[in-house]
Amino acid sequence: LRPIVPSAPFNYRRRISLHIDEQGQIGFYRSRSREVVSLRECPISAPQIEALLPRLGSFAQAVARKVSTLVLEADDRGVCAAMRGVSSLYEADIEAVIDAARAVFDGAILTDDSGERAAFGRRELSMPSIDGPVTVPLGAFSQVNAEINGQLIATVCDQLESRTATTVWDLYAGAGNFALPLTRRGFDVLAVEVDERLVEVGKKGLDRYHCSSVERFLKSAAAAKLPDAIVADPPRSGLGALVSTLPKVDTLILISCHLPSFVRDLKGLLQQGWKASRILPFDMFAQTSYVEVLSVFERK
């Protein structure tokens, strides 16, 4: 275990999620409740987002009882929004929400219980990476701290290069956060991602992109030739039951964003005959109790 890789303490977060109550208050939920605490500043958010916050009060009043959640995403060109409507919206409500959003954001999408209902402007954002900007779809998963994410990618590449791996499976690949840099460095990569929007973006740089859940992929690939290494970046819930079904390859790199899930997965992997050779913490979420952990496992 090495000391944590530090992050800039403020203005690092390129995506935040806000809530709007029925009275038009906009902000974060109070801890352990659904009460919205209004805000006009957020020092950990990207400068583009923080500069926009004072203008969101009038927007929230205009869309109260129509929009419940507002995800803001920033890049060098501005701020876009993914808006979640309350239940199923009427056409007049959709028109009112989009009109209000046009006055504030560079682009936005609006969804409700029936799916996407409207959109305008930009649908993709550009996130810095170690090989240049990476395109990420608005509203889909991407890392919130671009600086630390770059260091995370570089560490994955360094760890695999030092082990002379040539073939890699990237599970929970997203839009290619690890798969594309590894491909550019000469690795033979197969990426697996269940979100069709992310797969569509990833395929622009990598042909072997499977649109599938990891569970379904592992069942279908049971008889396939195994890679030298697996990179897995699961959601907050971690690997869970997949710990017992992972192929027995030479190297496994696990990226975890939730310590309780990581501890559970670590115990499971050790029981399955893996040995932890590196545990590397990254301060992906500065000013919070959360930490990103990159762990390297080898077969005993």
N, C-alpha and C positions, 0 to 999 in steps of 0.2 A: 504494500500500500504506500503510495507516494503522497506528498502534500497536494492539496487541491489546486487545480489550475484556476487562477483568479480571473474574474470578469470585471469590466468597468462597473462600478456600483450603481450608476444611474444612466438613464436614456439608452438602455440596451435593448429593450423589449419591443420588437417590431409588430407584435400582435397582442391586442387585449380584448377581453370580452366584457361588455357592459350590459346592464339590464334596465328596462324601463317599466315602472309600475303604472297602475291605472291613473294616478294623479299626474303623470308626466315627469316624475323624478327619474333622473338617469344616473347610474353609478354602479358600484359593486354591491353584492349581497353582504350584509352583516354576517359575521362568523356564526355558523350553525343556525341560520335563519334564511327566510326569503324576503327580509326587509331590505329595500334598496337604500343604500347610503349615498347620497348625491355627492358629486365631486366636480371640481373645476380644474384640478391638476393631478398629475400622476408622474412623479419624478423618475420612475423606472421605465416609462414608456419612451419610445423613439421621439425625437424632437418634433417631427411632423405631426405625430398624434397629440403630443402635449399641447402644441400650439392650437390644435383644433378644438380641444375640450371646452374652452369657454363658449364656443359657438353652438354646442350641442344642446343647451338648455331649451332654446326655441324649437330646435328640431324635435326633441323629445316631446314637447308639448303638442306639436303638430301630429305626431304619430302615436300618441298615447292611446291604449286600448286597440291598437292595430299592430304594433311591433312590440315584442317582449324582450328580444335579445338582439344585440348589435355587436358584431365582431369587426373591429377595426384592424386593418393591415396596412403597413407602411412600406414604401420603398423610396428610392431617390426621386421618383416622379410625383409622389404625393401619397394620399390616403384613400383606400377603397373600403367598402363595407359589405359584409354579409349580414342581411337582416332576416330575422325569423319572425314571421307573422303569428298573430294570435289565432289559433284554430284555423278555420278556413275563411279567407277574406273575400268580400264582395268586390266587384270590379271598381266601384267608386272608391273603396278603401285603397285598393292597389294603386290607382291613379294618384290619390292624395299622398301616399307614402313615397312614390317615385318622384313626384314634384318636389316634395320636401327634401329628399335625398340629393336631387340634382343641384340644389343650392349649396350643398356642403361637401360632397364627395366627388372624386375623380371618376368613380365607377361604383356600381353596387349590384347585388343580386338580392331578390326577395323570394323567400320560400315560405310555405305554410304546410299544413297537414297533407295537402295534395301534391306537393313537390314545388318545383320552381315556377313562380308566377310572373316575374318580370325582371328585367335587367337593363342596365345602360352602361355606356362607357367601358372602361377597362375591365377585363375578366381575369387577367393574369398580372402577377407582380414579379419583380426581378430581385432575387436574393443573392448577395455576394457569396462566393465560394472560392476555394483555393485555386481553381482553374478559370476563374471569371464568373460572371453572373449566371445564375440558374433560374429558369422560369418556374413559378409555382402557381397553380390555379387558385383564384380567390375562393376562400371558404373551405379549402382542403387542408390537410395537415402539412405543416412545415415547421422547422425549428424557429423558436422565437428570438434566439440570441445568435446573430450571424457570426460575430467574432469567435465565440466559443465553439460554435458549430464547425467553423473552419479548422480549429485546432483538433476537434474530435475527428474530423475526416482525415487530417494529416496523420494522426496517431494510428487510426485503423490501417491506413496505407503502409505506414512504417512497420507496424507489427506484422503484417502479412509479408512484406518484402523481406524482413529479417528471417522469416521462416521458409523462404524460398517456395511459397505456395504459388501455383499457377492457375488453378481453377477454383472459383468461389461461387457459392450460392448466397445471394443477398435476400434474406427473408424480411417481410414488412418493408419493402424497398422504397415506398413512397414514390416521389418523382425522380428517384435516382440519386439521392443525397450521397450515398456511398458507392452505388453501382457505377455511376458515370465516371467519377474520379478514378476508381479502380480499373475500369475499362481503358481509360486514357493512359494508364501506366502499364498496360500490356497484360493485365489479368483477363482470363476467360470467365466472364461473369454471366450468371443466370439470375434474373431478378424476379421476385414474386411479390405482387401487391394486389389487394382486393378492390381498391377504389379505381374505377374506370377512368376518372379524370386524371389521376396521377399516372396511370399506365399510359394514357395517350401522350402525356408530356414526356415520360421516360423513354418511350419508343423512338422519339426523335434522335436519341443518342445511343440506343442499345436495342438490337433486334430481339434478343432472347429475353423478352419481358412477358411473364405469365400473369394474366388477370385471374387471380384465384385466391381463395383463402389459403393461409399457410397449412392449415389442417388438411384441406383437400389436396393440396400440392404434394405434401409428404406422403399421403396414401397412394397417390398415382405414381410417385417417383420411387416407390419402395424398391423396385428392381432396377432402377437406373444406375448408371455409373456414378459413384460418389465423387464429390469435389475434394480438393485438398482442405478447404476451409469453409466455414459458414459464418456469415455476419448476420446477426439478428437484432433488430431494433423494434421490439414489440411495443404496444401501447402501455399505458400506465399499469394495467393489470398484469403485465409480464408474460412469461411463457406458460406458466401454470402447468396443465396436464401435458403439454407438448414436451416437457423436460424428458419424459420417458420414451418419446417417439422420435427424438432427434437422431439422425444417422450418426454412426460412430466414426467421425472424420478426425483428421489429425488435430485441427485447430477450430475452436469456436470462439468468436468474439461477440459478447452480449453487451448491448447498450441498455441501460435501465434508468428510468426517470423517477422511480418511486422506491424508496429504500425498503419498506416492508415487502414489496413484491420481489425486489432483488434478493433479500435475505432468504425468502422462501425458495426462489429459483436456485440460489447458490446451494442450499442444503440438498435440493433435489438432484442437482447436477453432480455433486460430490457422491451422493448415493448411487448414481448411475455410472460411476467409474471415471468421472472427469477430475482433473487436477487444476486448481486455480493457480496460474503462474503470474498474473498481473491483476491488480485492482487499482484503477486509475480514476479518481474523482475530478469532475469538472464543475465549476460554479456557473452552470447554465442559467440558474434562476436567482441571481444576486438579490439580496434583501429578503429572501424567503428561507424556509426550512428545507426546501427541496434541493436535491443535488443530482446531477447526471453522473452515472458510474459506467465506465468502460472496463469490462473484465475479460481477460483472456484465459481460456481453458484449453487444456491439452489432454489427450488420452494417457492414462497411467501406463 
